Amino acid sequence: MSWLVGAALASLAAAFLVVRIFDHIVSGVRDTVAGTAARAGLFVGTWTAVTTATGMRDFAKRIRNLRQGNRGIGRRINALRKDKGG
C-alpha cells in the first residue's frame, strides 16, 4: 500500500500546482462555471496523468526485474543441461 500512498500524494501535489498555475494565468475566468469546470478538469487530468506515469514506471521496473530473474533461471537450466551432457 505504500506505493499507492506515495503516488497519491505526488499526484495531489502536482494537481494543486497545475491548478494554481492555471489560476494565475487565467485569473478572470476563475469564478465562472466554465472556470470551475476547467479547474476540475485540470485537477482530475493531472491527478490521473501523474498516477498513471508513476504506476507505469513501477510496472516497468517490476517487469525488468522479472526478465532479469528469468535470464538467471535460463542460465542455470542451460548449465544443468551441459553438465548432464544433453
Phi and psi in degrees as a GROMACS rama.xvg file:
@    title "Ramachandran Plot"
@    xaxis  label "Phi"
@    yaxis  label "Psi"
@TYPE xy
-65.8251  -32.8725  SER-2
-65.8581  -33.4418  TRP-3
-70.553  -41.5522  LEU-4
-65.3616  -43.7354  VAL-5
-62.3155  -44.1746  GLY-6
-65.4226  -40.0918  ALA-7
-65.6963  -42.0106  ALA-8
-67.3906  -40.6437  LEU-9
-64.4148  -40.7639  ALA-10
-64.6947  -41.9802  SER-11
-62.184  -46.0518  LEU-12
-63.3727  -44.199  ALA-13
-65.1288  -41.0444  ALA-14
-64.062  -44.0176  ALA-15
-62.1763  -39.7262  PHE-16
-63.2641  -44.6287  LEU-17
-64.7104  -41.2798  VAL-18
-65.903  -38.2401  VAL-19
-64.459  -42.3718  ARG-20
-62.715  -42.2313  ILE-21
-60.3954  -42.5754  PHE-22
-61.9219  -37.0705  ASP-23
-74.6036  -33.571  HIS-24
-75.7595  -45.0214  ILE-25
-117.155  74.5538  VAL-26
-78.8281  -24.3673  SER-27
-77.0389  -18.4597  GLY-28
-98.9576  -1.92052  VAL-29
-60.1517  -39.7884  ARG-30
-94.0022  8.8354  ASP-31
-95.298  167.759  THR-32
-64.1193  -41.4426  VAL-33
-64.823  -38.2622  ALA-34
-66.0392  -41.0646  GLY-35
-65.6518  -40.9737  THR-36
-65.7665  -39.561  ALA-37
-65.5116  -42.2997  ALA-38
-63.1428  -42.5949  ARG-39
-64.5282  -42.099  ALA-40
-63.5247  -41.9993  GLY-41
-63.2645  -42.2594  LEU-42
-62.7806  -50.5379  PHE-43
-65.3773  -42.6967  VAL-44
-63.0502  -42.9459  GLY-45
-67.0755  -44.5355  THR-46
-56.7839  -46.7277  TRP-47
-65.3986  -44.1603  THR-48
-63.4633  -45.2243  ALA-49
-68.3316  -41.887  VAL-50
-63.3545  -42.7391  THR-51
-64.6718  -44.0533  THR-52
-62.6717  -41.526  ALA-53
-64.5717  -44.6939  THR-54
-63.8043  -40.5296  GLY-55
-68.4689  -35.4643  MET-56
-63.7978  -45.5698  ARG-57
-65.7176  -38.3108  ASP-58
-63.9219  -44.4892  PHE-59
-62.3676  -38.1885  ALA-60
-63.8696  -42.4087  LYS-61
-66.3549  -39.6953  ARG-62
-64.8338  -41.9458  ILE-63
-59.7358  -44.6378  ARG-64
-64.8651  -38.6201  ASN-65
-63.8238  -43.2959  LEU-66
-64.2539  -39.6221  ARG-67
-63.844  -40.2103  GLN-68
-63.8484  -40.3191  GLY-69
-64.0908  -39.5498  ASN-70
-62.3297  -42.1599  ARG-71
-63.1834  -42.1272  GLY-72
-66.8852  -40.1922  ILE-73
-60.732  -40.6032  GLY-74
-64.263  -40.889  ARG-75
-64.0278  -42.0952  ARG-76
-64.2844  -43.9115  ILE-77
-62.2227  -39.1932  ASN-78
-64.6057  -39.8033  ALA-79
-65.0564  -39.3159  LEU-80
-63.0156  -43.427  ARG-81
-66.0659  -37.1943  LYS-82
-66.8993  -32.7751  ASP-83
-86.522  -5.04327  LYS-84
83.2306  18.947  GLY-85
